[in-house]
Amino acid sequence: MTGHAPLHLTAADVHRLLPPAVAVSVARRTATTVAAGGVSAAERTWHRPAGMPGQIGVMPCHLPADGTDPAIFTTKVVGVFPDAEVSVDGLVLVLDATTGTPLATVDAAAVTAVRTAAHSGLSIDLLARPDAATAAILGAGAQGWAHLLAAMAVRPITAVRVWNRTPARAESMAARGADELGLAATTAATPGAAAAGADVVCACTNSPTPLLGAADIGPGTHVTAIGAFTPDTRELAADLLAAADVIVVDDRDAAAHEAGDVLLAIAEGAITADAVTADLPELVTGRVRAARPAEAITVYKSVGTSAMDAVAVRALLARAPGYPRT
C-alpha cells in the first residue's frame, strides 16, 4: 500500500456496500468471531471536556487474519452531540495490522447506524415472532430509519408507527416509509402509543430517561433499545426489564459497564444480574439457548462495541471495488 492514498468510503458507499440483509449477515459473523476469541479490543474511552456540548468516543480494535480477510486494526473516533444536525458523526481509521500502513477511512456515522441496526435486526431474527408485521420506531433519525430497514430484512413488516420528540421529523419518516417502502405508516403522539400493539419496538433515541414501561408492551413483543450507552441513562423503565421473559445484550462485558437500562434496573432491585439471558455471541453459537414462547416479551439491549465496527469495516473493504490496492 506504500505510495497510495488511503481509500475513503463515504456514507453513501457504506449504505450501498452493506444493504440491510447483508449487514445482518455481517452482524451474525461478528457474533461468531467474538465467540471464537478472534477480536482484541481496548475499552471504549469517552471524552467530555467541560463546556463541550457533547462527547467524543475512541474505540480501537484488532482483527487477526482469518484465512480469507487480512488482519486490520480499526479505530473509530465518534462524536455524539445530541443537539447537532447529525448527532453521531466521525471517522473510522483502518490500518494494516501487519505493517501499520493506513488503508482506509470510513464514515463513522454510517458505519454506526448500519452495524447497530444490523445487530438489532439479528436480535429480531433470533427472538421476534416469525409473523411479526408491525414495527414501532422511537426516534426518527438515522438510527430509526436503519432499524426499520433491518427489521424489514428479517420479518414481513407491513406497517410502522413512528414517534419522535419533534413531531415533524416523525411525520417525515412516516411519509418516507409509505413512499419508499410501501408501508402503512403513521405517527404517534407518545412512545407508548407508538408501541401499543406493535410486534417489534425499536427505541433509537437520545433520551436519558425511560420512554417505555411494562404497561406499554404487550405479550409477544420484541423490544430493542440502542440509544442509551452510559450506566446512568436508559430508554426502558425497570418494570419493563422485570416483565421481560428474555433479556439479551450485544456483549456481556460492555453491557456490565455501560447498559444503563439493565444496570439501573438491577440497582433499583427490579431484576438481578442473572436476568440477562445471553449476549449475541452466546445466542448465535448456541452456547445459551433462549426459549421463546409465542407470548414472551423479549428485550435486546445494545451499547455498541468496537468489534461491531471492525467486522463491518472489513466486510465493507472486501466489497469495495478495487480493494485491496497493490
N, C-alpha and C positions, 0 to 999 in steps of 0.2 A: 504493500500500500504506500510505501515511501514515494513522495513526489506527487501524490494525488490528493486533491482536496477531499475532506470527508463528505460522504453523501448526506444530504439533508432531506428528511421526509416531513412534509407538511401535514397539517390536519387532514386535508383532502386525500393525501396519499394514505394516511393511516386508515381512514374510513373505507377507501377503495380496496386496499390490500387485505383488510381484515373485516369483511362483512359479518353481520351478526352470527350466522351459522358457523362460519369458520372460527370466529372469535370464541364461541362456546367450546368448540373442539380444542382450541388452544388453552382455554381455561382448564379443561379436563387434563391436558398434557401437563399444565403447571402443577396440578394436584399430584399426579403420578411422579413427576420429577422431584417435588418436595418430599413426598413419601419415601422415595428411594435415596434420600440424602444427597441429591445432586445439586444442592444450592448452598452457597455460603454468603450470608447477608449480614451486614452490620445493622445494629439497631437504628431505626429512623431517628433523626435529630431534628427538633423543631426550634427555630429561632424566632423570638418575639421581642425585638428591641422596643424599648419604651417609646411611645409615640407613633409607632408604625401601625397603621390600621388593618393589620393582617399578620400572617405568619408565613415563614418560608421553611420548607422541609427539605432535608437532604437524605437520599435513600440509595446507598450503594449495594451492589450485588454481583457476585461472580457465578457464572455458569460454566462448568467444565465442558470440554468437547464430549459428544455423546456417540460418536461414530458416524453421524450424519452432519451435524452442525458444529461449527468451530467454537472454541472457548471464547467467551466475551466477558467483559466487566462493564456493567452499566452503573451510572449514577444519575438519578433523577433529582433535579433541583426544581421544586414546585412551590409556587406562591398560592396561598389561599387567602383571598381578600373578599369577604362576603359582600361588600358594597360596590365592588368593581363591576364593570360591564361584563367581563369574563372573570368569574370568581375563582377559578382554578386555572393557572397558567404556568408555563415554564418550559424547560427542555430536558431531554434525556440525552446524556453523552454516552456513546458506546466506544469502548476501547478494545483492541485485540488483546486478549488475555495472555498471549504468549510473548508479545513484543511491547505492549503499551501504546501501540500506534492508534491514534484516533480514527475510527472507521465511519462514524455517522453521528448526526444529531437528529433527534426526533421531537416533534411537537408533543410536549408532555400533557397538555390538556386533553388532546385527542386520545393519547395512549391511556390516560387515567379513565376517561369516560368509557372507552371501548373495553378495557380489561376489567373494570369494575362491573359494568353491566353484564359482561360475559360470564363472570363468576356468579352473579345473581341469576343469570339465565341457567347456569349449570345447577344451581340450587333448585330452581324451578323444575328443571328436568328431573332431578333426583327426588323431589319432595312434593310437588304440586299434583293435584288430581289430573289424570290423563285428559279429562274432558274440560279442563279449565278454559273458560271462554271470555270472562270479563276481568279486565285489569283496572286497578285504581293506581294512579300515579300522583304522588305528592311531591311537588317541585317540578316546575316547567322549564328548567334549564337544560343544559347539555346532557346531564346525567338522567334526567327524567325521560328525555326522548330516546337516549341509548337503551334505557331499561325497557321501554315499550317495545323497541325493535328486538331486544334479546328475548323478551317474553314471547313475542310472536314467532321467534325462530324455533321455539321448543314446545309451544302449546297453540291450540287453534283459537287464538284470541280474535274475537269479532267485535268487542265493544270496550271502550275505555272511558273512565271518568277522571278528570284532571282537577287537582286543586293546586293553587299557588297563592302565596301571600299577596301577590299583585294580581288581581283578577284578570287584567288584560293579558298577561302572559299565559295564564291558563286558557283563556279563550283562543289565543293564537295557536297554542299547541293542539288544542282540540280541533281547531279548523284544519290544521296540518294533518292530523291523524285521519280526519274524514277525507280530505282531498288527496293526500298522497298514499294512504294505506287502505282506504275504503272502509274504515271502521265506523261504527255507530259511536260517535264521540260527543261527550257532553262535559260540562264543568260542574263543580260542586262548590258550595259556599263555605264548607268546613272540611277538614280532613276526615272526620267521622262520616260525613255524608258521602264523600268520595269512596270510602272503604265499605260502606254498607252493601252487603250482598255480593261483594267482589270475590272472585276466586283467587286472584293474585293481587297483593297490595305491595307497592314499591315506594318506600319513603326515601326520597333523594333530596333532602333539604339541608339548609344551614341552621336549622332551629336547634338551640341548645337545650330546649325543654320539650317534654313529651307532646307529641301531636296525636297519638293514638293510645287508647287504653283497652282493657279487656272487653268493655261493652261495645266497642266499635268493630270487633272482629267476630264473625260467625264461624260455626263449625265447618271444617273442611277447607279453611282458607290458608294459603301460604303467604307469609309476610317477609319481605326483605327490607332491611334497614341499613343504609350505607352512608348517610350524611354525617353522623357524629363519629368522630375518630379521636376523641380525648376522653380520659376517665371521668370527667365531670360534665359531659354533655350527652344527651340522648334524645332520640325521636320516639321511643317506645316507653310507655309507663311500666312500672314494676309489676302491676297486676296483669298486664298482657303477657309478660315473660312467665309469670306464675301460671297463667292459663294455658300456656303452650304445652303440647304433648312432646314436641321435638324441638330442640334448640341446636342449631348448627352454626359454627363460626368459620370464618375463612382460614384462620390459623390460631391454634390454641395459645401459643406463646404471645403473639401480637395482641390477641383479644384479652389476655390476662393483664396487659399493661394499659390498653387503650380503649376497650369496648365499654364505654360508659353505660350503654343500655343494660348490659349484663352486670357490670361492676356495681352500679348504683342499686340495681335490684337485689344484689347479694348484700350490699351494705345495709339496705332497709329491711332485710330479713324476709323478703318475698320469695326468694329462691336460695339454694345453696350452690356452691361451686360445681358440684357434680350434676347440676341440672343441665349443663352443657353436654349434649349427647355425643357430639363428634365435631371435628373440623372437616373441611372438604377433602384433604388428602386421606383421612381415615375412612370417610364415606365412599370415596371413589374407588379406593383399593379394597374395600370390603373388610378392613380391619375392625370397623364398627358398623353394625347394621342398625338401621333405624326403622322400626316397624311403623307403618303409616296407614292406620285405619282411615276409611273414607271420611269420617267426621273429625279427624285430627286437625288441630291447629299446629302449623309448623312455622318456625321462625328461623331466618338466616340473617346473621349479623356480621357485617364486614367492616374492617377498619383499613384494609388495603395493605399490601406488602410489596417489598421491592422484588420478590420472586415473581409476582404477577407482571411487573413491568419488564423484567429481564426476559422471561419466556415469551411474552408478547412481542417485544422488540426483536428477538432473534427470529421469530416467525415472520415478522414484517420484513426483515432484511432478506430472508430466504425467498420471499415472494417478490421482492423489489427487482424490477428489470435491470439487468446489467450488474447485479451484485452477486458474488464479491468481485471487486475490481482487481485487475492484475497490473 
